[in-house]
Amino acid sequence: MAMYYYATRWFSERSLAPPPRRHRSRQQPHGQPPPLPQQSAASTPPPSSPRQQQQPPPPLAKQQTKAKKSEAAASSSSSRGSESPQPPTCENQQQQQQQAPIYEQANGPLEPLLAKMVPKDDYFPDRAFLFAFLLSARLFVQPHELLRRLSRLCEPKNGCSAGHWVRLLAEWTAAFPYDFRDERVMAEVREMTQRCVAQEPQRRVQVSLLLEKLLERLTAAEQYEQFVHKSASSKVDSLKDLHLAELTAASGSPARMAAALAVLELERLSFVGPEEFVQAFAREANLHSSLREAKRTSTNLENYADWFDRLAALVATHVLKHSQASDRTKEIEFWTSVAKESVRIGNLNSAMAVVAAFDAISHDKLTDTWSQAQIEELADLRRLSTDDEFYKATLAAAAAKAKKERLAVVVPCFSVLLKELFALNRSCCDRLPNGQVNFDTFTELAEKMSELMVWTRAKCPFEKDQGLALLLQTSPVLSPKGLEEASSVLERDGGK
């Protein structure tokens, strides 16, 4: 059925040409989002995302331009202040002055790029460079091996102090905490942190705080994953087996339902690690990559994709549960209003799930139901899935609104996002003709992921409705077989 196309569509489109580039919003995070409301472990997700504590790195291409301008300004004895990012300290300013050579000589063998990860007394790699390299280098070397190589290079004799190493490790744990679920990675961390404390005992408190924050992130992720597993609702094959709460009455209005969906979308998406996209694409595309043998440390990408399928099934189930065509029509109109409100506030993924649900409800078998529905109201919603330019314009409008306002929602359609990221990831796997790593494509993928992280970490303008959120995530739904059967029998033999 149409609504179950999602999971299988992920990689079926990988043979398509990469999508054309479009302007990316150069927005900065709107500040740290507040902790999510306290919830019980048995019924609701954990209190916070493991990734909300760290701001995503700024777009690398933008910093490349600024770095080159800064170098040109220095050669002409002019001020750097208006060209380089504003640093919080003088030490960071001195470190940023060393960045230009990184970008000008980005493409190359993996080892020289790895060497540029090593901090020195007068230099620390830029956050955007670190993020891009750590995100994509895993295609060629597994995280534990990468950490081992870095530890060999990060020695006092090479100008790398214990403080440098702790800072580098802090950046890594904040951006990719799921890497540290691998015991091989943690073995390297323990060895390095012990060495740091032995060299500089005053670093003991700093190391303890770093490991404490990492534990908090991983604990929050574990609690969320346990909730997802426990709350997975059953799928039934018959309307007779359904025992549903009335979602329409519980929400009170389409606007309130759309707000509840926006909160859940951002919450669930925030637990998807950027490295999960790279890992999933490398495996599914059967690429020759170190990730084919790498240990999986998270399944939240799949969990989020399952959420789309679940939401589509939930909407279709609540339409088909009514025995009267007029009631089914009212339900369709309610969810159409929810989808339109979702688009208005910037939640395109939920809107597309509603469209997928309507596609799963047979128009041929439920002629009376659809004859009474306001089909023209669905026209713009369907354009999101059929008109690429319309979708891009809608997403760009949501991103522009988020850039101007402190409280805004931007949730792209997940299937479209996957298609775009797959094309970039495939390019990252392809080395240049001379065998060197193409860091330019690393940069493009990192920029796209940074943009997504900015959206997911922005402060949501809506409060979480615990009761409605629980219903949306735990109510039983009809299976594909059940949806097909319900569509067939509801208006059979003149039943209306």
N, C-alpha and C positions, 0 to 999 in steps of 0.2 A: 504494500500500500504506500501511498505517497508520503504519509507522515513518517514511515519507517525507512525512507530513503536515506536518512541522514547518516547513520553509522556506516552504511555501505558506500556512501558517496564520497567519504573522506579522500580515498586514494584512487577512486575510479577515474578521476579527472586529471591524474598526474601526467597523462600524455599530452594535455593541452599546453599550448604555448603560454609562457609567463604573462600575466596581465600587464597592461601598460602602466607605467609609473604615473602616479597622481601626486598632487601636492600634499605633503604631510603636515599636519598641524604641529607647529613648534611650541607647544604649550609646556608650561612647567607645572609641577604638582601644586595643588591648592592648599598645601599644608597637610599635617598629619591627620588622618581620619580618626575619629574617636573610637574607643573599643565598642564592639557590638554589645547589645544588651546581654545581661547574664541569663544563662539558659541551663536547664537541666540536661545532663549528659544522656539521659534515656530518651528525651523527646525532641531536643532541639540542638542545632549545631553549636560548636564551641564558641567561647566568647570573643575570640579575635583571630584574625588571619596571621599566619607566620610571616607574611610579606608586608604587612602594613607598617612595620617599624622602620623600613628603609625606603628612602625615596629612590625612584628609578634614575639611572644616569641620564644626563641631557643628551640629545641627538649628537652623534659623533661627527656627522658631516658639517654641522653648524660650528662645532669646535675646531674642525680642521681649518675652516675659513678664517676663524678668529685667530688661530695659531699662526697662519701664514701672514695675516695682517699685522700681528704683533711683531713678527720677525722683521717685516719690511719697515715697520715704524721704528724698531730699534736701530736698524742700519742707518736711518735718516735722523737719529737722535730726537725723535718725537715721543710723545707720551703713549704708554700702553693702556692707560686707564680706561679709555672708552672702547677698546677693541677686545679685551680679554674678559672672561667671566669674572665676576666680583668674588674674590676669595675671602674666606672668613678670617684668615690670619696671614701675617707676613711670610711665615714659613711656607704656606700653601702657594703664595704668589711666586716665591722663588722656585718652587717645584714646577709650577705651570710654565715657567719660562723655558723649561727643558723639553716641552712637548712637541715642538714643531718637527724635529727629525723623525718622530714616530710616524706621523701621517705622510710625510713626503716619501718615506721608504717603507710603506706599509706592506706591499706585496713582496713575498720572498719565501725562502725555506722556513719551515716551522721553527727550527732551533733559534735563528736570529730573532724571530718574533717572540719566542719564549724568553730570550735574554732581555727583551725590552720590558718584560713583566717584573724584572728584578729591581727593587728600589735601591737607591744609593743615598749617600749623605746629602747630596744636593739635587736629588731627583726622586720623584715618586710618580709612577704611571698614572695617567688620567683615569678617572672612574669610567668614562665612556669607553676608553680603550680596554680597560680590564673587563668590563661587561661584555663587549663584543668578542674578545678573545676567549674568555671563559665559556661563553655561550656556544661558540662554533668550533673551538679547538677540540672539543670532545668527539667530533667526527673522525679525528685522526689519532687521538690518544685519550685513554680513559682517565677520569678525574684523579684516581689514586696514583696513577703513573705520572700525570702532570704535576701533582703535588710533590711527588718524590723528586722529580727533576728540578722543580723550583727550590726545594729544600737544599739540594746540592749546590745550586747557584747562589742561594741567599746565605752567604757566609761572611763573617767579619772581614776576611781577607779580600773579599770583593766589594767592600764598602757597604755591606748590608748589616745593619744592627738589629738587635732583638726588637727594638721599637718598630723598625720598618716591617719586620716580618709579622708582628702582631697586627699592625695596621692592614697589611695585605690580606691576612687571614680574616680580619673583621669584614673587609669588603666582600670577600668570597662567601662567607657564611651568611651575610645579609642578603646577597643577591640570589644565591643558589643553596639554600639550606638543605634541600633534599639530597644533595651530593653527600652529606655527612651522615646519612643513614647507612652508608656502606662502611662496614667495619674496617675495610682496607684503607679507606680515607681517614677514618678516625684514628687508626694506628699511626698514620703519618702525623696527624694533628697532635697526638699525645707526645710523640717523639720530639716534634719541633717546639711545642710549648714548654716541655721540660728543659730543652736546651736553652730556650729564651730566658727562662727563669734562672737557670744556672749562670748564664752570662750576665744578666742584669736582674738581680733579685727584686728590684723595685717594680718590675713588670708583673709581679705575681697577682696583684689586685686587678690589673688591666686584663690579664689572661683569664682570671676567674670571671670577670664581668662578661667577657666575650663568650665563654663557654656557657654561662648562665643564660644569655640572650639566645644562643643557639638552641639550648634545651627548651626554652619557652616556645620558640617557633615550631620546633619539631613536636612538642607536646600538643600545641594547638592543632597542628595538622593531623596528628593521630586521633585526637578527639573528634575532629570533623569527619575523618574517614570512618571511624566507628559509628558515628551518627548516620552517615550515608548508608552504611551496610545494614544497620538495624532498622532504618526507616524505609528501606526498599519495599514498596507496597506490592502486594500480589496482583497478578493479572488473571482475570477470570474469563471464561469462555461464553458465559450466558448472562443476560440481564437478570435472570432469576437469582443468581448468586451474588448480586451487587447489594451492598448496604452502604449507601452514600449519604453523607451530610450535604445539606443544601449550600453549595458554595456561593451562589448568587445572593441568597439572603444573608449569608455570613459576611460577605464583603460590603453589602449595602449599596454600592455604586460602582460603575466601571472605573472611575478615577481611583477609588480606594483599592480595587483589585490590581490596577496597573501599578500603583505605588508599591503594593506588596510584592509583585513580581519583580520590580526594579531592584528592591532590596535583596531578594533572593538571587537574582542574576549576578549582582556585584559581589555578594558574599561567596557564592560558589566559584565564580571566575577568579576571585582573589587567591584561591588555594591552588590554582593551576600554575605550576612552575614553568618559567620560560624554557627551561631545558627539556621539559616534557615534549614540546613540539618537535624539537630537533631529534630526540630519541625515537619518537613515534614514526616520523617520516623516514628516518634511516632504516628502521626495521621493515616498515610496510613496503618501501620501495625496493627492498632487497639490495641496498647499496653495500658496496665493499667498504665497511666502516668499522671502527673500533666499537661502535655502539651495538653492533649485532651480537656481540658476546658480553656486553656490559650488563651489570646487575640493575634490574628495575627498582627504583626507589620510590615511585609514586604512580598512582593510577587516577589522579584527579582530572586529567585530560579526558579520559574515558567517562569518568563520573559526570563531567559537565556535558558531554555529548549525550549521555543517557538522560540527563535532565531535560534536554530539548525533546527527546522522544517521549518522555513521561508527560511533559506539559501538553504536547500535542494529543497524546492518548487521553489525558484527563479532560481536555476540552471536548473532544469527540464523544467521550463517554457521557459527559453531562448533557450533551445535546440529545443523544440517543436514549437516555434513560426515561424520557417523557413518552407517554403513550399517545398523546394528542399532537397532531401536526402543528396546531397553533402554539402549543407550549414549546415545541422544538424550535419553531421560528423565533419565538421570544428569546430563547437561549442563544440562538445564532446571533441575533441582534445585540444581545448583551456582550457577547465575546467579541463581536465586531467593534463595538465601542471601546472595549478594553484594548484591543489591538491598535485602534486609532490613537487612543490616549498614550499607549506605550510608544508609538512612533513620535508623538508630540514631545514627550519627555526625554526621548533619546534611546529607548530600549528596543532596538530593532530585532534582537534575538527572540524575545517573547512574541512580538508581532508576527514574525515568520512562523513560529510554532502554532499560532492560532490559524494562520493560512494553511499550514500543513494539516491541521486537524480538519478543516473544512474540506480539503481535498480527499480526506479519508472517508468522508461521509458521502455515500453514493448519491449522485444527482439523479441518475436514471431510476433508481429504486425508491427514492423519496421525493417524488415529483410534487406532491402536495406541500411538503415542507418547504421545498426550495421555491415553489411558485409564490408563496406568501412572503418570502424573505426579500429584503431590500438589496438585491444583487449589486446595484450600482454603488452601494456603500463599500463594497469589497474591491472596487476597481483599483484604487490607489494602493491598497494593501497588496494586491496581486502583482502590481508593477514592481514592488521590491524584489520579487523573485524572478521576474521576466525581463526587466529593463535595467541593465547594468548602470547606465548613466544616471537613472533616477535614484538607484540605490546609493551610488557614490555621492550624489548631491545631497541626499537625505542625511547620510552619515557625516558629510562635511559640515552641514548645518548644525548637527548636534555637537560636533567637535568645536566649532566656532563658538557656540553658546557656552560650552564648558570652559573655554578659554577666557571668556569675559566674566563669567559668574563663578563665585566660590562654591555654590551648591548646584551641581549639574550631574546628569547621567549620560554616559556614552557606553552603550553595549552593542557592539557590531554583531551582525548575523554570523554565527560561528562557522557555518559551512563555507561562507564566502571568505572569512578570515583564514580558514584552513587552506583553502585553495591558493590564496596569495602567499601565505607563509611556506607552503610546499614548494612553490616555484622558486622562492628565494633560497630555501634550504637545499634544493637540488643543485642550485648554482654554487652554494658553499662547498658541496662535495666534489665539484669538478675543479681540478687543479688547472693552472695555466699551462699552455703548450710546453713551457720549459720545466714543468713539474713543480713549480712553486705554488704556495698557498695564495689564493686570491682573497686578500683581506678586504678588498672593496666590497665583496659580497657579504663578508662577515659583518661589515658596517651596515649594509642595507638591512640585513636581518635583525641586527641589534636595534636599529632605529625603529623598526616596526614593532618589535617587542617592547621597547621603551615606551612607545606611544600607547600601547595596550596597557602597560603597567601604570602609566599616569592615569588613564581612565578608571582602572579598577581601584586605585588607591584614593581617588578623589572622594571628598566627603559627600555622602548620599543625603539628599534633601529630605528624605522620608524616614520616619521612625518605623522600626520593625513591629508589625502586628503579629505577636507570637501565636495567637490562636489561628489566624488565617494562614500564616506560614506553615504551621503544622498540618493543616488540612491539605494545602497544596502539595506537600511533600510526602504525605502518608496515605491519602485516600486511595482505595483500590481503583483499578482501571480495567477496561476491557482489553483483552488480547487482540491481535490482528484478526484472529478467527472470530472472536466475539463481536468485533466491530462489523465484520462482513455479514455475520448472521443477523445482527440487530438491524442492519440496513435492509436486509432482505425480508424480514418478517413484519416490520412495523406497519407497512402500508400494503401488505399482501392481502389479496382477496377483498380489496376495498376498505381495509382497516385504516382509519384516519385518526 
